[in-house]
Amino acid sequence: MTSASEQWMARSLKSVWHPCSQMKHHETLPLLAIKSGQGVWLNDQDGNRYFDAISSWWTNLFGHTNPTIGDAIKKQLDTLEHAMLAGCTHEPVVELSERLSELTGGRLGHCFYGSDGASAIEIALKMSFHYWKNTGNPEKQAFICLEHSYHGETIGAMSVTDVAIFRDAYAPLIRNAYLAPSPDPRSGASEDGGKEAALAAADGLEKILKEKSGTVAAVILEPLVQCAAGFIMYHPVYLKRVRELCDRYRVHMIADEIAVGMGRTGSFFACDQADIRPDFLCLSKGITGGYLPLSVVMTTDTIYRAFYDDAVTRGFLHSHSYTGNPLACRAALATLDLFERNDVIARNRRLSSVMTQLLEPIRQHGKVRHFRNKGMLWAFDVEMQEEEVVTFPRRFFQVALRHEVLMRPIGNTVYLMPPYVTTEKEAAWLAERVGMVLQEVIGA
Ligand SMILES: *Cc1c(COP(=O)(O)O)cnc(C)c1O
């Protein structure tokens, strides 16, 4: 007799091509056949539970089957499920745009919508390029991205991504960007919170700008944490310097807050911690609390004005069929309601310091390096032989499931991105389980 989970897994492997996976690995690596979710928990088809310690790829900020978000979608469902956004508008998209704009103090007051993170990046890149063209600078066509950057996996987004595994196989399809040094503090010995590394990286960026700014449209970066490359956390002074450099050399600053926005790093926007405003701010992932695909690029009046004209070709001619979907906008509005109603940023601050204390034994572990934390995000590197790094994430994933935790390390970097609804009791449980998993995978 095979279990219900095994049956669903077998059916899935026949018909579903899973993302970011070598399907052959699933000959031995089980798929988690999920039946339901509730709060921080996911339940499989056999009735086992798993703590979703990575908020389902960083999207489910308020856990699973959250009643506030669910009810908002249900209510919208009986009013208007979808209407095209070209030539039409509707309440949810207007309200969401106004609320998001307010969160930037009106400084990023124009919202352009996409369906997922990568499409937001495409929009920001195209918009920046087109702005320069519309303002008489058609030679500004290039982009600068950072070492270890990740901005998604469509062809344009890959061109500003520096993660070999996502990029190398498709290299001939990709237009090259200039690569500026990462503000990664891990190589430096200094105990200054990474300030020196940040300033050195900014100098590296300036070198490129000095030489190339005449042909550069924008610098794109992930504020405070380079997530997909292994949760590289850096000093906010880097963002301040990039803002200054972008102004001085007349290039746009694109802040990709798809992963770090929506409170993840301890402030609503990660850029808030450097007290700066980018020219473009991209949000997705957590924006609907993990309910529906939605992304948005927010930008300034200056940029908006450069497209405002009688000529059609000077407009921003970009669209996705589901742009501004009302159900997704309602989910996003309910997510913003949760932030306001429950004072989430302040609550997370307390939870973050509790969790960091709970993880102290892990920080002390002999093979753990560079334990780091920003807001509701923790990461550490595990020392191991180079040849172990390839299989480590899969081994860790499997052992973690046996301990009722869903986690997917990136290389030798283990990270936690729990939902904001995690209670202190659940946090204590999770910290203990992560310790057990680590013990089992790499020893004491
Ligand atoms: C996930 C992510 C993206 C891509 O978003 P998708 O919705 O997966 O296309 C882009 N940038 C960053 C920083 C991300 O973490």
The ligand as an SDF file (V2000), in Angstrom:
LIG
                    3D

 15 15  0  0  0  0  0  0  0  0999 V2000
   12.3060   36.1880   -6.3810 C   0  0  0  0  0  0  0  0  0  0  0  0
   13.0030   37.3950   -6.8260 C   0  0  0  0  0  0  0  0  0  0  0  0
   12.8150   37.9110   -8.1190 C   0  0  0  0  0  0  0  0  0  0  0  0
   11.9530   37.2330   -9.1530 C   0  0  0  0  0  0  0  0  0  0  0  0
   10.6420   37.1180   -8.7600 O   0  0  0  0  0  0  0  0  0  0  0  0
    9.7190   35.9970   -9.4570 P   0  0  0  0  0  0  0  0  0  0  0  0
    8.3700   36.2570   -8.9350 O   0  0  0  0  0  0  0  0  0  0  0  0
   10.2870   34.6770   -8.9860 O   0  0  0  0  0  0  0  0  0  0  0  0
    9.8550   36.1600  -10.9140 O   0  0  0  0  0  0  0  0  0  0  0  0
   13.4710   39.0750   -8.4470 C   0  0  0  0  0  0  0  0  0  0  0  0
   14.2790   39.6890   -7.5730 N   0  0  0  0  0  0  0  0  0  0  0  0
   14.4830   39.2370   -6.3310 C   0  0  0  0  0  0  0  0  0  0  0  0
   15.3660   39.9930   -5.4020 C   0  0  0  0  0  0  0  0  0  0  0  0
   13.8740   38.0580   -5.9190 C   0  0  0  0  0  0  0  0  0  0  0  0
   14.1160   37.5780   -4.6950 O   0  0  0  0  0  0  0  0  0  0  0  0
  1  2  1  0
  2  3  1  0
  2 14  2  0
  3  4  1  0
  3 10  2  0
  4  5  1  0
  5  6  1  0
  6  7  2  0
  6  8  1  0
  6  9  1  0
 10 11  1  0
 11 12  2  0
 12 13  1  0
 12 14  1  0
 14 15  1  0
M  END
$$$$
